[in-house]
Amino acid sequence: MDFTGRNVMLCGPFQKIGTGEAEQQLVAAGVRVVREVSSDLDAIFEGQGDVPTGAYAQGIPIFDEATLLWLLEEPEPVLETDLFGTPDLERLADADWAAFTPERDLLPLRDRLEALEREHGVTDTHRIATQRILERGTTLSRPLGHESELIAFALSPCGRYLATGTWLMEAGQDGFGALQIWEVTTGKCVNTLTRIDGGVGWPGELGAIQWSADARHIGMAFRTNAVGVWDPFGESNEPRAEAQVTDGAPRPPAWAIHPDGWHAFISAGTHEQSGVQGCVVPMQAGRLFWAPELHEYTFTNSLPPEIGRKELWVERPPLWSPDGALLYCQERGSAFVVDVATGLPTWHAETGWVAAWSPDGRYLAHISQHGVEFLDATNGRPMGLRVHDTSLDRFNTSLHWGTRGAEVRLAVVVSEGRGRIDLGVHIVDERGGLTLPDVTPLNAVDKGDCEAWAWAPSGDRGALLTAAGEVQIWDLADSARLQRAFPVPEGVEGVLWGSGEVIILVSGRRVRFVRAHSGEVMADYTFSGWWQEPGDILEDDLLEHFFQRYVKLTDGTWCIPVEPSAAIAPPERRTKIESSLAWTVDRRFAWPLRWGHFDIWPDVPSAAKGLTFDSPDARAVKAAARPA
């Protein structure tokens, strides 16, 4: 973890170090300490002070005091920051690789090697670094771990990781789904958790996968109506903690992981069937099964008389305030904010069914019979109409909030309609409004996590999927200006915008990573179904050994990765293989195959003869090649 030259904020006081002393040490180490949240802020260190409003919404990584102390006390990085200014192979080979810490050292090293490759191609420097990385321990990525249709997508708040989930294997083969974690800036799968009991989410449902604010925890709705929390970079397909508290609901409840990743709100009936129907469950460890009269986590207070009702249900994934004190909730046709400490709503108001909370918790936008209306999220009072159109409804309109610095912006995406707005995208912010001229958005309403609009992390651009089958990149800094457009594969239903200027195109059968500035396809993966196996290449024993690890290439041929550094595949398909596979480090970072020695053998006999390393995979290949 290297913050040299980066911007951080301290939210003290801290228990074991003074805020001023911490700032002095950070500045001495070349770190810039700032006072305000902005798009340039790289991290926040949280002590006993409040994290500023908007930090969670902007996806800024938030670390605790222990991490701050570790950062101040850690040894110098194993690789000097100027090592690759002019390649010095002796220094690289003699570096103290035993002290190599991927979370601190790998990304700066990879960035410098990429810069070196642009200038000189792949050099001995790349090969030496790769050998050291392999000696430390890697695994080959498993990009096609999904065996059925993808139904859940979630970007981490920092934009560096994409999580994808599948429900159940097709054709009733078994009752398991899968989770895959993708590193956005490389377009590579870095972790795959198969055999998620009961599958992830539910077809058409929102928010089945959710990240904690620091991207160190991932929550999932699974096994129909259970909610669990996992380590997204761990090995276990079992949740760290789970709660099944809905009394047998036939689909996932509305729920939301707490920003800290250690708690979750789950919509569920209470023993008295009064008040806000739900509970905040600790998710540190263990299991909680439905029995509201036996656990202490339900909201039990009765609603105030002015609500005029006995109970309120949360019917869509709510939004937590950054400090975890409030829950911003939606019911069908109404909205309310819950004080978590008391379990009581601070206000309740009638709204349209299509509604969206701003990420900073200041506004609620919703669609009424008059157009798009805004409520003050602090008290529920109307703020007046901002977009007039009587043709908007839940079947043609979606609302998408983004942030530009401390400012929030709303994109109103209309895929069909007859009113004054008609088709198009309309941007509303505190400065006024913009309209994208002559656009026809793809109708992605009621497509679960797939959406036709994605804000850039900076909030000054947006990506739009059109009905004509292209993705358009719009500059929205001061006016609406089309920067570029490029075609998308047939069937794409959603677009996301991650870190590193990477656009992600998704559907039930595809994940494609594209560079926003050029349209270059970084990586493209299609998921065909459980029944497709490379039976013409592998005998039954090897099919079982390599189960769920083989990769189908675009021309119908197969690639079977052989740990740690080879594959059985057509050698002429090396370029495609290198774009699909990578070495993964700590199930968190990708390392390019092209930087190291990676053999590709056309068949099992040649691989058995040519493999020079020993591993379980190599032994299985050699055993299969022996005469019966």
Secondary structure, 3 states (H helix, E strand, C coil): CCCCCCEEEEECCCCCCCHHHHHHHHHHCCCEECCCCCCCCCEEEECCCCCCCCCCCCCCCEECHHHHHHHHHCCCCCCCCCCCCCCCHHHHHHCCHHHCCHHHHHHHHHHHHHHHHHHHCCCHHHHHHHHHHHHHCCEECCCCCCCCCEEEEEECCCCCEEEEEECCCHHHCCCEEEEEEEECCCCEEEEEEEEEECCECCCCCCCCEEECCCCCCEEEEECCCEEEEECCCCCCCCCCEEEECCCCCCCCCCEEECCCCCEEEEECCCCCCCEEEEEEEECCCEEEECCCCCCCCECCCCCCHHHCCCEEECCCCCEECCCCCEEEEEECCEEEEEECCCCEEEEEEECCCCEEECCCCCEEEEEECCEEEEEECCCCCEEEEEEECCCCCCCCEEEEEEEECCEEEEEEEECCCCCCCCCEEEEEECCEEEECCCCCECCCCCCCCCCCEEECCCCCEEEEEECCCEEEEEECCCCCEEEEEEECCCCCCEEEEECCCEEEEEECCEEEEEECCCCCEEEEEECCCCCCCCCCCCCHHHHHHCCCCCEECCCCCEEEEECCCEEECCHHHHHHHHHHCCEEECCCEEECHHHCCCEEECCHHHHHHHCCCCCHHHHHHHHHHCCC
